[in-house]
C-alpha cells in the first residue's frame, strides 16, 4: 500500500505541474527523459544545419512553379495544362540534388536517422497528390489550386524537423491564400503567386540559416 501511495502522490504532483522527487527511480526516469530529449534536439539541429533547412528543395520549387506558370500562360486546353503541371513537377528531386551541390548541402544526410523522417515527410505528399488527380477529372479548372494547397500543407512537419518558423507560417498561409486566389482568379495568377511565395520562402530560410 505504501508503494501505491507514493506513485499516487507523484501522479497528483506531476499533473499539477509540480516536480517532486519521491523515489530514486523517478529521478532516474527524469534523467533518461532529459538525455533522450537533448539527443533528439541535437539530431534536429544537425539535420537543419547539414541540409540548410531544406533550402535546396525550396529553391528547386522556384523553378518548378516558374515552369508551371509558363504552362498556364499558354492557350492550351486546361486538361493539357494540368497534365503538363504534373510533368514539370517531376524533376523536383534531381533539380534539388543539383542545387544541393551548388550551395554545399549534405543531400543524403548520412549518419542522422532523422534524414529518413524528412524523406518520409516528402513521400507523404505523393499520397495527397491523388486528391489533385481526382480534381483533375472532376473539376479540372481548380486542379492547380488544390495542388498548391497540398504543397503548402505538406510543409508543416518540417517546421518541427528543422525548428523553423518559416515552415510553420507558410504551411498555414499558403493553403489559405491558394484557396482564396484559386477561387477568385485564373490559374496563372495562382502560379505567379506561388513563384513569389517560393522566392520569399527561400530568402527567409537563408536568413534563418545565418542565425
MARBA-3410 file (N, C-alpha, C, O; in Angstrom, 1 decimal):
211
0.8,-1.2,0.0,0.0,0.0,0.0,0.9,1.3,0.0,0.5,2.3,-0.6 ~ 2.0,1.2,0.7,2.9,2.4,0.7,3.4,2.7,-0.6,3.5,3.9,-1.0 ~ 3.7,1.7,-1.5,4.2,2.0,-2.8,3.1,2.6,-3.6,3.4,3.5,-4.4 ~ 1.9,2.2,-3.5,0.8,2.7,-4.2,0.6,4.2,-3.9,0.4,5.0,-4.7 ~ 0.7,4.5,-2.6,0.5,5.9,-2.1,1.6,6.8,-2.7,1.3,7.9,-3.1
2.8,6.3,-2.8,3.9,7.1,-3.3,3.7,7.5,-4.8,3.8,8.6,-5.1 ~ 3.2,6.5,-5.6,3.0,6.8,-7.0,1.8,7.6,-7.2,1.7,8.4,-8.2 ~ 0.8,7.4,-6.3,-0.4,8.3,-6.4,0.0,9.7,-6.1,-0.5,10.6,-6.8 ~ 0.8,9.9,-5.1,1.3,11.3,-4.8,2.1,11.9,-5.9,1.9,13.1,-6.3 ~ 2.9,11.1,-6.5,3.7,11.5,-7.7,2.8,12.0,-8.8,3.0,13.0,-9.4
1.8,11.2,-9.1,0.9,11.5,-10.2,0.1,12.8,-10.0,0.0,13.6,-10.9 ~ -0.3,13.0,-8.7,-1.0,14.2,-8.4,-0.1,15.5,-8.6,-0.5,16.4,-9.2 ~ 1.1,15.4,-8.1,2.0,16.5,-8.2,2.5,16.7,-9.7,2.7,17.8,-10.1 ~ 2.6,15.6,-10.4,3.1,15.7,-11.8,2.0,16.4,-12.6,2.3,17.3,-13.4 ~ 0.8,15.9,-12.5,-0.3,16.5,-13.2,-0.6,18.0,-12.9,-1.1,18.8,-13.7
-0.2,18.4,-11.6,-0.4,19.7,-11.2,0.7,20.6,-11.7,0.7,21.9,-11.5 ~ 1.7,20.0,-12.3,2.8,20.8,-12.9,3.9,21.0,-11.8,4.9,21.7,-12.1 ~ 3.9,20.3,-10.7,4.9,20.4,-9.7,5.8,19.2,-9.7,5.3,18.1,-9.7 ~ 7.1,19.4,-9.9,8.0,18.3,-9.9,8.5,17.9,-8.5,8.9,18.8,-7.7 ~ 8.3,16.7,-8.1,8.6,16.2,-6.8,9.4,14.9,-6.9,9.0,14.0,-7.6
10.5,14.8,-6.2,11.3,13.6,-6.3,10.9,12.7,-5.1,11.4,12.9,-3.9 ~ 10.1,11.7,-5.3,9.6,10.9,-4.3,10.3,9.5,-4.3,10.2,8.8,-3.3 ~ 11.1,9.3,-5.3,11.7,7.9,-5.4,12.9,8.0,-6.3,13.0,8.8,-7.3 ~ 13.9,7.2,-6.0,15.1,7.3,-6.8,14.9,6.8,-8.3,15.6,7.2,-9.2 ~ 13.9,5.9,-8.5,13.6,5.5,-9.8,13.0,6.7,-10.6,13.2,6.8,-11.8
12.2,7.5,-9.9,11.7,8.7,-10.6,12.8,9.6,-11.1,12.7,10.2,-12.2 ~ 13.8,9.8,-10.2,14.9,10.6,-10.6,15.6,10.1,-11.8,16.0,10.8,-12.7 ~ 15.8,8.8,-11.8,16.4,8.1,-12.9,15.6,8.3,-14.2,16.2,8.5,-15.3 ~ 14.3,8.1,-14.1,13.4,8.3,-15.3,13.5,9.7,-15.9,13.6,9.9,-17.1 ~ 13.6,10.7,-15.0,13.7,12.1,-15.4,15.0,12.3,-16.2,15.0,13.0,-17.2
16.1,11.7,-15.6,17.4,11.9,-16.2,17.4,11.3,-17.6,18.0,11.9,-18.5 ~ 16.8,10.1,-17.7,16.8,9.4,-19.0,16.0,10.2,-20.0,16.4,10.4,-21.2 ~ 14.8,10.7,-19.6,14.0,11.6,-20.5,14.7,12.8,-21.0,14.6,13.2,-22.1 ~ 15.5,13.4,-20.0,16.2,14.6,-20.4,17.3,14.3,-21.4,17.5,15.1,-22.3 ~ 18.0,13.2,-21.2,19.0,12.8,-22.1,18.5,12.5,-23.5,19.0,13.0,-24.5
17.3,11.8,-23.6,16.7,11.5,-24.8,16.2,12.7,-25.5,16.4,12.9,-26.8 ~ 15.6,13.6,-24.8,15.1,14.9,-25.4,16.3,15.7,-25.9,16.2,16.3,-27.0 ~ 17.4,15.8,-25.1,18.6,16.5,-25.6,19.2,15.9,-26.8,19.6,16.6,-27.7 ~ 19.2,14.6,-26.9,19.8,13.9,-28.0,18.9,14.2,-29.3,19.5,14.4,-30.4 ~ 17.6,14.1,-29.1,16.7,14.4,-30.2,16.9,15.8,-30.8,16.9,16.0,-32.0
17.0,16.8,-29.9,17.2,18.2,-30.3,18.5,18.3,-31.0,18.6,19.1,-32.0 ~ 19.5,17.6,-30.6,20.8,17.7,-31.2,20.7,17.1,-32.6,21.3,17.7,-33.6 ~ 20.0,16.0,-32.8,19.8,15.5,-34.1,19.0,16.4,-35.1,19.4,16.5,-36.2 ~ 18.0,17.1,-34.5,17.3,18.1,-35.3,18.2,19.3,-35.7,18.1,19.7,-36.9 ~ 19.0,19.7,-34.8,19.9,20.8,-35.1,20.9,20.4,-36.2,21.2,21.1,-37.1
21.4,19.2,-36.1,22.4,18.6,-37.0,21.7,18.5,-38.4,22.3,18.9,-39.4 ~ 20.5,18.0,-38.5,19.8,17.9,-39.7,19.5,19.3,-40.4,19.7,19.4,-41.6 ~ 19.1,20.2,-39.6,18.9,21.6,-40.1,20.1,22.2,-40.6,20.1,22.9,-41.6 ~ 21.2,22.0,-39.9,22.5,22.6,-40.4,23.1,22.0,-41.6,23.5,22.7,-42.5 ~ 23.1,20.7,-41.6,23.7,19.9,-42.8,22.8,20.1,-44.0,23.4,20.1,-45.1
21.5,20.2,-43.9,20.7,20.3,-45.0,20.1,21.8,-45.2,19.3,22.0,-46.1 ~ 20.7,22.7,-44.5,20.3,24.1,-44.6,18.8,24.3,-44.6,18.2,25.1,-45.4 ~ 18.1,23.5,-43.8,16.7,23.6,-43.6,15.9,23.4,-44.9,14.9,24.0,-45.2 ~ 16.5,22.5,-45.7,15.8,22.1,-47.0,15.8,23.2,-48.0,14.9,23.2,-48.9 ~ 16.7,24.1,-47.9,16.8,25.3,-48.9,16.9,24.8,-50.3,16.3,25.4,-51.2
17.6,23.7,-50.5,17.8,23.2,-51.9,16.4,22.8,-52.6,16.2,23.0,-53.8 ~ 15.5,22.3,-51.8,14.2,21.9,-52.3,13.4,23.1,-52.6,12.6,23.1,-53.5 ~ 13.5,24.1,-51.7,12.6,25.3,-51.9,13.1,26.1,-53.1,12.3,26.6,-53.9 ~ 14.4,26.2,-53.3,15.0,26.8,-54.5,14.6,26.1,-55.8,14.3,26.7,-56.8 ~ 14.6,24.7,-55.7,14.1,23.9,-56.8,12.7,24.2,-57.1,12.2,24.2,-58.3
11.9,24.4,-56.1,10.5,24.7,-56.2,10.2,26.0,-56.9,9.2,26.2,-57.6 ~ 11.1,27.0,-56.8,11.0,28.2,-57.5,11.0,27.9,-59.0,10.1,28.5,-59.8 ~ 11.9,27.1,-59.5,12.0,26.8,-60.9,10.7,25.9,-61.3,10.2,26.1,-62.4 ~ 10.3,25.1,-60.5,9.1,24.2,-60.8,7.9,25.1,-61.0,7.2,24.9,-61.9 ~ 7.7,26.0,-60.0,6.5,26.9,-60.1,6.6,27.8,-61.3,5.6,28.3,-61.9
7.8,28.2,-61.6,8.0,29.1,-62.8,7.6,28.4,-64.1,7.0,29.0,-65.0 ~ 8.0,27.1,-64.1,7.6,26.3,-65.3,6.1,26.1,-65.3,5.5,26.1,-66.4 ~ 5.5,25.9,-64.2,4.0,25.8,-64.1,3.4,27.1,-64.6,2.4,27.0,-65.3 ~ 3.9,28.2,-64.2,3.4,29.5,-64.7,3.5,29.6,-66.2,2.5,30.0,-66.8 ~ 4.6,29.2,-66.8,4.7,29.2,-68.2,3.7,28.4,-68.9,3.0,28.8,-69.9
3.4,27.2,-68.3,2.4,26.3,-68.9,1.0,26.9,-68.9,0.3,26.8,-69.9 ~ 0.7,27.5,-67.7,-0.7,28.1,-67.6,-0.8,29.5,-68.3,-1.9,30.0,-68.3 ~ 0.3,30.0,-68.8,0.2,31.2,-69.6,-0.1,30.9,-71.1,-0.4,31.8,-71.9 ~ 0.0,29.6,-71.5,-0.3,29.2,-72.8,-1.8,29.1,-73.1,-2.6,29.2,-72.2 ~ -2.1,28.9,-74.4,-3.5,28.8,-74.8,-3.9,27.4,-74.9,-4.9,27.1,-75.6
-3.2,26.5,-74.3,-3.5,25.0,-74.4,-4.8,24.7,-73.6,-5.2,25.5,-72.8 ~ -5.5,23.6,-73.9,-6.7,23.2,-73.2,-6.3,23.0,-71.7,-5.2,22.6,-71.4 ~ -7.3,23.2,-70.8,-7.0,23.1,-69.4,-6.5,21.7,-69.0,-5.7,21.6,-68.1 ~ -7.1,20.7,-69.6,-6.6,19.3,-69.3,-5.2,19.1,-69.7,-4.4,18.5,-68.9 ~ -4.7,19.7,-70.8,-3.3,19.6,-71.2,-2.4,20.3,-70.3,-1.3,19.9,-69.9
-2.9,21.5,-69.8,-2.1,22.3,-68.9,-1.9,21.5,-67.6,-0.8,21.5,-67.0 ~ -3.0,20.8,-67.1,-2.9,20.1,-65.9,-1.9,18.9,-66.0,-1.2,18.6,-65.1 ~ -2.0,18.2,-67.1,-1.0,17.1,-67.3,0.4,17.6,-67.4,1.3,17.0,-66.8 ~ 0.6,18.7,-68.0,2.0,19.3,-68.1,2.4,19.8,-66.7,3.6,19.8,-66.4 ~ 1.5,20.2,-65.9,1.8,20.6,-64.5,2.4,19.5,-63.7,3.4,19.7,-63.0
1.8,18.3,-63.9,2.4,17.1,-63.2,3.8,16.8,-63.8,4.7,16.4,-63.1 ~ 3.9,17.0,-65.1,5.2,16.6,-65.8,6.3,17.5,-65.4,7.4,17.0,-65.1 ~ 6.0,18.8,-65.3,7.1,19.8,-65.0,7.5,19.7,-63.5,8.6,20.1,-63.1 ~ 6.6,19.1,-62.7,6.9,18.9,-61.2,7.8,17.7,-61.0,8.4,17.6,-59.9 ~ 7.8,16.8,-61.9,8.5,15.5,-61.8,10.0,15.7,-61.5,10.6,14.9,-60.7
10.7,16.6,-62.1,12.2,16.8,-61.9,12.6,17.4,-60.6,13.7,17.8,-60.4 ~ 11.7,17.6,-59.7,12.0,18.3,-58.4,13.2,17.7,-57.7,14.1,18.4,-57.3 ~ 13.2,16.4,-57.5,14.2,15.7,-56.8,15.6,15.8,-57.5,16.5,16.3,-56.8 ~ 15.8,15.5,-58.7,17.1,15.7,-59.4,17.5,17.2,-59.4,18.7,17.5,-59.2 ~ 16.6,18.1,-59.5,16.9,19.5,-59.5,17.4,19.9,-58.2,18.3,20.7,-58.0
16.7,19.4,-57.1,17.1,19.8,-55.7,18.5,19.2,-55.5,19.3,19.8,-54.8 ~ 18.8,18.0,-56.0,20.1,17.4,-55.9,21.2,18.3,-56.5,22.3,18.5,-55.9 ~ 20.9,18.8,-57.7,21.9,19.7,-58.4,22.2,20.9,-57.6,23.3,21.4,-57.4 ~ 21.1,21.5,-57.1,21.2,22.8,-56.3,21.9,22.5,-55.0,22.7,23.4,-54.5 ~ 21.7,21.3,-54.4,22.4,21.0,-53.1,23.9,21.0,-53.3,24.7,21.3,-52.4
24.4,20.6,-54.5,25.8,20.6,-54.8,26.3,22.0,-55.0,27.5,22.3,-54.6 ~ 25.5,22.8,-55.5,25.9,24.2,-55.7,26.0,25.0,-54.4,26.8,25.9,-54.3 ~ 25.1,24.7,-53.5,25.1,25.5,-52.2,25.7,24.7,-51.0,25.6,25.1,-49.9 ~ 26.3,23.6,-51.4,27.0,22.8,-50.4,26.1,22.3,-49.3,26.3,22.5,-48.1 ~ 25.1,21.5,-49.7,24.1,20.9,-48.8,24.4,19.4,-48.8,24.6,18.8,-49.8
24.4,18.8,-47.6,24.5,17.4,-47.5,23.2,16.7,-47.8,22.3,16.6,-47.0 ~ 23.0,16.3,-49.1,21.7,15.9,-49.6,21.3,14.6,-48.9,20.1,14.5,-48.6 ~ 22.2,13.7,-48.7,21.8,12.4,-48.2,21.7,12.4,-46.6,20.9,11.7,-46.0 ~ 22.5,13.2,-46.0,22.5,13.3,-44.5,22.7,12.0,-43.8,22.1,11.7,-42.9 ~ 23.7,11.3,-44.3,24.1,10.0,-43.7,24.5,10.2,-42.3,25.2,11.1,-41.9
24.1,9.2,-41.5,24.5,9.2,-40.0,23.5,9.9,-39.2,23.6,9.8,-37.9 ~ 22.5,10.5,-39.8,21.4,11.1,-39.0,20.1,10.4,-39.3,19.6,10.5,-40.4 ~ 19.6,9.7,-38.3,18.3,8.9,-38.6,17.1,9.8,-38.9,16.2,9.3,-39.5 ~ 17.2,11.1,-38.6,16.0,12.0,-38.9,16.0,12.3,-40.4,15.0,12.8,-40.8 ~ 17.0,12.0,-41.1,17.0,12.3,-42.5,15.9,11.4,-43.2,15.2,11.9,-44.1
15.8,10.2,-42.7,14.8,9.3,-43.3,13.4,9.8,-43.0,12.5,9.6,-43.7 ~ 13.3,10.4,-41.8,12.0,11.0,-41.4,11.6,12.1,-42.4,10.5,12.3,-42.8 ~ 12.6,12.9,-42.8,12.4,14.0,-43.7,12.0,13.5,-45.1,11.1,14.1,-45.7 ~ 12.6,12.4,-45.5,12.2,11.7,-46.7,10.7,11.3,-46.7,10.0,11.4,-47.6 ~ 10.4,10.7,-45.5,9.0,10.2,-45.3,8.0,11.4,-45.4,6.9,11.2,-45.9
8.4,12.5,-44.9,7.5,13.7,-45.0,7.3,14.1,-46.4,6.1,14.4,-46.8 ~ 8.3,13.9,-47.3,8.2,14.3,-48.7,7.3,13.2,-49.4,6.5,13.6,-50.2 ~ 7.6,12.0,-49.1,6.8,10.9,-49.8,5.4,11.0,-49.4,4.5,10.6,-50.2 ~ 5.1,11.4,-48.2,3.7,11.5,-47.8,2.9,12.5,-48.7,1.7,12.3,-48.9 ~ 3.6,13.4,-49.3,2.9,14.4,-50.2,2.4,13.7,-51.4,1.3,14.1,-52.0
3.0,12.6,-51.9,2.6,11.9,-53.1,1.2,11.3,-52.9,0.4,11.3,-53.8 ~ 0.9,10.9,-51.7,-0.4,10.3,-51.4,-1.5,11.4,-51.6,-2.6,11.1,-52.1 ~ -1.2,12.6,-51.2,-2.2,13.7,-51.3,-2.3,14.1,-52.7,-3.4,14.7,-53.1 ~ -1.4,13.8,-53.6,-1.5,14.2,-55.0,-2.6,13.4,-55.6,-3.2,13.9,-56.6 ~ -3.0,12.3,-55.0,-4.2,11.5,-55.5,-5.4,12.4,-55.5,-6.3,12.3,-56.3
-5.5,13.3,-54.5,-6.7,14.2,-54.4,-6.6,15.1,-55.6,-7.7,15.4,-56.2 ~ -5.5,15.7,-55.9,-5.4,16.6,-57.1,-5.7,15.8,-58.3,-6.3,16.4,-59.2 ~ -5.4,14.5,-58.4,-5.7,13.8,-59.6,-7.2,13.6,-59.7,-7.8,13.6,-60.8 ~ -7.9,13.5,-58.6,-9.4,13.4,-58.6,-10.0,14.7,-59.1,-10.9,14.7,-59.9 ~ -9.4,15.8,-58.6,-9.9,17.1,-59.0,-9.6,17.3,-60.5,-10.4,18.0,-61.2
-8.5,16.8,-61.0,-8.2,16.8,-62.4,-9.3,16.3,-63.3,-9.6,16.8,-64.4 ~ -9.9,15.2,-62.8,-11.0,14.6,-63.6,-12.4,15.3,-63.3,-13.2,15.4,-64.2 ~ -12.6,15.7,-62.0,-13.9,16.3,-61.6,-14.0,17.7,-61.9,-15.0,18.2,-62.5 ~ -13.0,18.5,-61.5,-13.1,20.0,-61.7,-11.7,20.4,-62.2,-11.0,21.0,-61.4 ~ -11.4,20.2,-63.4,-10.0,20.5,-63.9,-9.6,21.9,-63.8,-8.4,22.2,-63.6
-10.6,22.9,-63.8,-10.2,24.3,-63.6,-9.6,24.6,-62.3,-8.9,25.6,-62.1 ~ -9.9,23.8,-61.3,-9.4,24.0,-59.9,-8.3,23.1,-59.5,-7.9,23.1,-58.3 ~ -7.7,22.3,-60.4,-6.7,21.4,-60.1,-5.5,22.0,-59.5,-4.9,21.6,-58.5 ~ -5.0,23.1,-60.1,-3.8,23.8,-59.7,-4.0,24.4,-58.3,-3.1,24.4,-57.5 ~ -5.2,24.9,-58.0,-5.5,25.4,-56.7,-5.3,24.3,-55.6,-4.6,24.6,-54.6
-5.8,23.1,-55.8,-5.7,22.0,-54.9,-4.2,21.6,-54.8,-3.7,21.3,-53.7 ~ -3.5,21.6,-55.9,-2.1,21.2,-56.0,-1.3,22.2,-55.1,-0.4,21.7,-54.3 ~ -1.6,23.5,-55.2,-0.9,24.5,-54.4,-1.2,24.3,-52.9,-0.3,24.5,-52.0 ~ -2.4,24.0,-52.6,-2.8,23.8,-51.2,-2.1,22.6,-50.6,-1.7,22.7,-49.4 ~ -2.0,21.5,-51.4,-1.3,20.3,-50.9,0.2,20.6,-50.6,0.8,20.2,-49.6
0.8,21.4,-51.6,2.2,21.8,-51.4,2.4,22.5,-50.1,3.3,22.3,-49.4 ~ 1.5,23.5,-49.9,1.7,24.3,-48.7,1.5,23.5,-47.4,2.3,23.7,-46.5 ~ 0.5,22.7,-47.4,0.1,21.9,-46.2,1.2,20.9,-45.8,1.5,20.7,-44.6 ~ 1.9,20.4,-46.8,2.9,19.4,-46.5,4.2,20.0,-45.9,5.1,19.2,-45.5 ~ 4.3,21.3,-45.8,5.5,21.9,-45.2,5.4,21.8,-43.7,6.5,22.0,-43.0
4.3,21.6,-43.1,4.2,21.7,-41.6,5.1,20.8,-40.8,5.7,21.3,-39.9 ~ 5.2,19.5,-41.2,6.1,18.7,-40.4,7.6,19.2,-40.4,8.3,18.9,-39.4 ~ 8.0,19.8,-41.4,9.3,20.4,-41.5,9.6,21.5,-40.5,10.7,21.8,-40.1 ~ 8.5,22.1,-40.0,8.7,23.2,-39.0,9.2,22.6,-37.7,10.0,23.2,-37.0 ~ 8.8,21.3,-37.5,9.3,20.6,-36.3,10.7,20.1,-36.6,11.6,20.2,-35.7
10.9,19.4,-37.7,12.2,18.8,-38.0,13.3,19.8,-38.1,14.4,19.6,-37.5 ~ 13.1,21.0,-38.7,14.1,22.0,-38.9,14.0,23.1,-37.8,14.8,24.0,-37.9 ~ 13.1,23.0,-36.9,12.8,24.0,-35.9,12.8,25.4,-36.6,13.5,26.4,-36.2 ~ 11.9,25.5,-37.6,11.7,26.7,-38.4,10.4,27.3,-38.3,9.3,26.6,-38.5 ~ 10.3,28.6,-38.1,9.1,29.3,-38.0,8.6,29.6,-39.5,7.4,29.7,-39.7
9.5,29.7,-40.4,9.1,29.9,-41.8,8.2,28.8,-42.3,7.2,29.0,-43.0 ~ 8.6,27.6,-42.0,7.8,26.4,-42.5,6.5,26.4,-41.8,5.5,26.1,-42.5 ~ 6.4,26.7,-40.5,5.1,26.7,-39.8,4.2,27.8,-40.4,3.0,27.5,-40.6 ~ 4.7,29.0,-40.6,3.8,30.1,-41.0,3.3,29.8,-42.4,2.1,29.9,-42.7 ~ 4.2,29.3,-43.3,3.8,29.1,-44.7,2.9,27.9,-44.9,2.1,27.8,-45.8
3.1,26.9,-44.0,2.2,25.7,-44.1,0.8,26.1,-43.8,-0.1,25.3,-44.2 ~ 0.6,27.2,-43.1,-0.8,27.6,-42.8,-1.3,28.7,-43.8,-2.4,28.6,-44.3 ~ -0.4,29.6,-44.1,-0.7,30.7,-45.0,-1.0,30.3,-46.5,-1.9,30.7,-47.1 ~ -0.1,29.4,-47.0,-0.2,29.0,-48.4,-1.5,28.4,-48.7,-2.1,28.7,-49.7 ~ -1.9,27.3,-48.0,-3.2,26.7,-48.3,-4.4,27.7,-48.3,-5.3,27.6,-49.2
-4.4,28.6,-47.3,-5.5,29.6,-47.2,-5.5,30.6,-48.4,-6.5,30.8,-49.0 ~ -4.3,31.1,-48.7,-4.2,32.1,-49.7,-4.4,31.4,-51.1,-5.0,32.0,-52.0 ~ -3.9,30.2,-51.2,-4.1,29.5,-52.5,-5.6,29.2,-52.7,-6.1,29.3,-53.9 ~ -6.3,28.9,-51.7,-7.8,28.7,-51.8,-8.5,30.0,-52.3,-9.3,30.0,-53.2 ~ -8.1,31.1,-51.6,-8.8,32.4,-52.0,-8.4,32.8,-53.4,-9.3,33.1,-54.2
-7.1,32.8,-53.7,-6.7,33.2,-55.1,-7.3,32.2,-56.1,-7.7,32.6,-57.2 ~ -7.2,30.9,-55.8,-7.7,29.9,-56.7,-9.2,30.0,-57.1,-9.6,29.7,-58.2 ~ -10.0,30.5,-56.1,-11.4,30.7,-56.3,-11.7,31.9,-57.0,-12.7,32.0,-57.7 ~ -10.9,32.9,-56.9,-11.2,34.3,-57.4,-10.4,34.6,-58.7,-10.8,35.6,-59.4 ~ -9.3,33.9,-59.0,-8.5,34.4,-60.1,-8.2,33.2,-61.0,-8.5,32.0,-60.7
-7.6,33.5,-62.2,-7.2,32.4,-63.1,-6.0,31.6,-62.6,-5.2,32.2,-61.7 ~ -5.8,30.4,-63.0,-4.7,29.6,-62.5,-3.3,30.2,-62.7,-2.5,30.0,-61.8 ~ -3.1,30.9,-63.8,-1.8,31.5,-64.0,-1.5,32.6,-62.9,-0.3,32.8,-62.6 ~ -2.5,33.2,-62.4,-2.3,34.2,-61.3,-1.8,33.4,-60.0,-0.9,33.9,-59.3 ~ -2.5,32.3,-59.8,-2.0,31.5,-58.6,-0.6,31.0,-58.8,0.2,31.0,-57.8
-0.3,30.6,-60.0,1.1,30.1,-60.3,2.1,31.2,-60.1,3.2,31.0,-59.5 ~ 1.8,32.4,-60.5,2.7,33.6,-60.3,2.8,33.9,-58.9,3.9,34.2,-58.4 ~ 1.7,33.8,-58.1,1.8,34.0,-56.7,2.7,33.0,-56.0,3.5,33.3,-55.1 ~ 2.6,31.7,-56.4,3.5,30.7,-55.8,4.9,30.9,-56.1,5.8,30.6,-55.3 ~ 5.2,31.4,-57.3,6.6,31.8,-57.6,7.2,32.8,-56.6,8.3,32.7,-56.1
6.3,33.8,-56.4,6.7,34.9,-55.4,6.8,34.3,-54.0,7.8,34.7,-53.3 ~ 5.9,33.4,-53.6,6.0,32.8,-52.3,7.3,32.0,-52.1,7.9,32.1,-51.1 ~ 7.6,31.2,-53.1,8.8,30.4,-53.1,10.1,31.2,-53.0,11.0,30.9,-52.3 ~ 10.1,32.3,-53.7,11.3,33.2,-53.6,11.4,33.8,-52.2,12.5,33.8,-51.6 ~ 10.3,34.3,-51.7,10.3,34.8,-50.4,10.6,33.8,-49.3,11.3,34.1,-48.4
10.1,32.6,-49.5,10.4,31.5,-48.6,11.9,31.2,-48.6,12.5,30.9,-47.6 ~ 12.5,31.2,-49.8,14.0,30.9,-49.9,14.8,32.0,-49.2,15.7,31.6,-48.4 ~ 14.4,33.2,-49.3,15.1,34.3,-48.6,14.9,34.1,-47.1,15.9,34.3,-46.4 ~ 13.8,33.8,-46.7,13.5,33.6,-45.3,14.4,32.5,-44.7,14.9,32.6,-43.6 ~ 14.5,31.4,-45.4,15.4,30.3,-45.0,16.8,30.7,-45.0,17.6,30.2,-44.1
17.3,31.4,-45.9,18.6,31.9,-45.9,18.9,32.7,-44.7,20.0,32.6,-44.1 ~ 18.0,33.5,-44.3,18.1,34.4,-43.1,18.2,33.5,-41.8,19.0,33.7,-41.0 ~ 17.3,32.5,-41.8,17.3,31.5,-40.7,18.6,30.8,-40.6,19.1,30.5,-39.5 ~ 19.2,30.4,-41.7,20.4,29.6,-41.7,21.6,30.4,-41.3,22.6,29.8,-40.8 ~ 21.5,31.7,-41.4,22.6,32.6,-40.9,22.6,32.8,-39.4,23.6,33.2,-38.8
21.5,32.5,-38.8,21.4,32.7,-37.3,22.1,31.6,-36.5,22.2,31.6,-35.3
END
